[in-house]
Amino acid sequence: MTRWRGLAVFFGVGTAAIAAAAGAADVAFDVKPGLWQVTMAGTTSGAPSVPPEALGNLSPQQRAQFAAILEAALARAARPHTTRSCITAEQLRRTPDFGGNAECKKSVVTRTARNVEFREVCTGVGADAATMSGTMHFTALDRQTVEGSAEIIRSAGGKQMQVKQKISGKWLGPDCGGVKPQGAR
């Protein structure tokens, strides 16, 4: 299953993106630290690359099962889903950070009290050494409400997948309880 880790990372980027943007755009991005509820919905197009040797070892029936599983996973990823993220005061003072891949290069495009936009490029993601790049934009409607969008492209093995998400975040309170801050281990 480690070869599918890249796909899982790919679909998890949206969650990490809102957590990072809601809490990591420097003091100028005026939102409250604490526990945030994040809802994402969007579309996925294209297909992930699958190493040819992996498909070559599958029978026609197994390939059909794999295709059905992949189609179901893409459909689930497109449905709205909600997570919780802990944003610290420290994250509010830093550049956006997905808290995981040292290969990623991050750059802030715009940062104001109400808006933050940043780009991120990651190389060597997953077993297929994919490249991911994306732009995330977030607007603080007030100190407790964030709306945004993410557009991410994942390329590997000559194939591309594109994810477009609409994201909304709602501050739940100052105490994160058992939810660890983004990037904490």
N, C-alpha and C positions, 0 to 999 in steps of 0.2 A: 503493500500500500504506500510505501514511501514515494513511489513514482507519481502518485496522485497528490502529494503534498503541495506541489506547485499550484495545482488547480484549487486546492483548499485555501492557500495563501491568496490567490487571485480573488476569490469570492469574498475573502475576509477583508480586503483592502478598504472597502467602503466603510465598514464599521470602524476600522482604525483611523480612517481619514476624518470622520466626523469627530471622533474623540480627540485627535490631534488638533484639528482646526478649532474646535470649541475651546480647547485649553492650551494651545501652544503658540498662539500668534503674537506673543509679546504682550506687555501690559496694555498696549494700545487697543487690542481686541478686547472689548469690554464685556466679558461674561463672568458669571460666578463660578468659582471652583467648587467641586463637590461631585455628587452623583448626578449623572445625566442619563435620561432615557432617549435612545436614538432609534428612529424608524427610517428604514430605507426601502425603496421600491424602484425598479428600473427594468431595463432591457439588456439582453445579451445577444450578440450576433457573432457569427463565425463559429469556429470549433477549436478546441484545444488540440495541440499536437500530441500525438501518441507515437512513441518510438516504434518504427516499423517492425523491429524484432519482437516487440510485445504482441502486436497484432498478428504477426506471422505464425506465432505459436498457438493461436486460437483456432478452434474449429469454427465452421460457419455458424453453428448454433451458439457458440460462445461469443462470436462477434455480434450476432443479433442481440444477445442478452446485454453485452457491453453497450451497444448503441442505445438500447432502451433505457438502461441505467443512466447513461449520459444525458439523454433527452429529458428524463425525469429530473435529474439534478439541475439542469439549466432552467426548467420550468419552475422548480422550487426557488431558485435564486432570483427569479423575476418577481415572485410574489412579495408583498410587503412583509418585512420582518423587523422585530424590535429587539434591541439589546440594551444593556446598561454599561456605561463607561464611567470610570472615576477620573476626574480632571483635578490636578493639584495646582496650587498657587505657583509652584515652580514651573509647571508646564505653561502657565499663562505668561511667563517671562521669556520663554525660549522660542526658537524657530520650530516650525512643525516637525514632529518626529513620530514615525510609525513604530518606534521602539523595537526594532527587530533586525533589519537587514543592514549590515554595515556597508554593503555594496551600493546602497541607495544614495543618490545625490539629490539634495533638496534645495529648492530656491523659492524664496518668497517673491511673488510678482507684485502684489498689492497688499498693503496693511494699513488699515485705519481703525478708528474706534468701532466702526460698524461692519467693516468688510475685511476679509482676508482671502487671498487667492495664492495658491502655490503650486509648483510643479515638482514632480518627483520622478526620477528615472532609476530603475533597479535592474541590475544584470545578474545573470546566474541564478535565477529563481527556480527552485524545484529541480527534479531529477533530469528534466529536459533542458536545463540551462536557459530558461526563457528570459526575455527582456520585457519589463513592464514599464510603461510611462503613463503619466496621467496628469490632469489638471483638476484641482479641487477649488471650489469657491464657496464661501460661507458668509452669510449676513446675520449679524446679531440684531434680531427684531427688537429685543430688549435684553436685559442682563440675564434673563431666564429662558429665552427662546432663540433658537438658531435654525435657519433654513439654509440649504445649500444644494450643490450638485457636484457630481464627480463624473469624469469621463476618463476611462482607463483602457489602454490597449496592451494586450499581452501577445508577444510574438515568440514563436519557437518552431523550429523545423519547417520553415516556410509557410506556416499558417498563422493567422491572427484571430484573436477574439477581442471584441469590443464590449465594454460594459458602460452603460449610462445610467446613473442613479440620481434620484431626487432624495434628499436627506432632510429630516427634521429632527431637532433635538430640543428636549425640555428638561430644565433643571429640576431635580427632585428634592435636593436638600444638601446641606453642607457635609453630612456624614456619609461616607461611601460604604459603610458596613463591611461586608466581606468582599466587595469588588475591588480588585487591585488596580492602581493607576496604570495607564498605558505604558508599556515598556518595563514595568516592574516584573521581577521573576520570583 
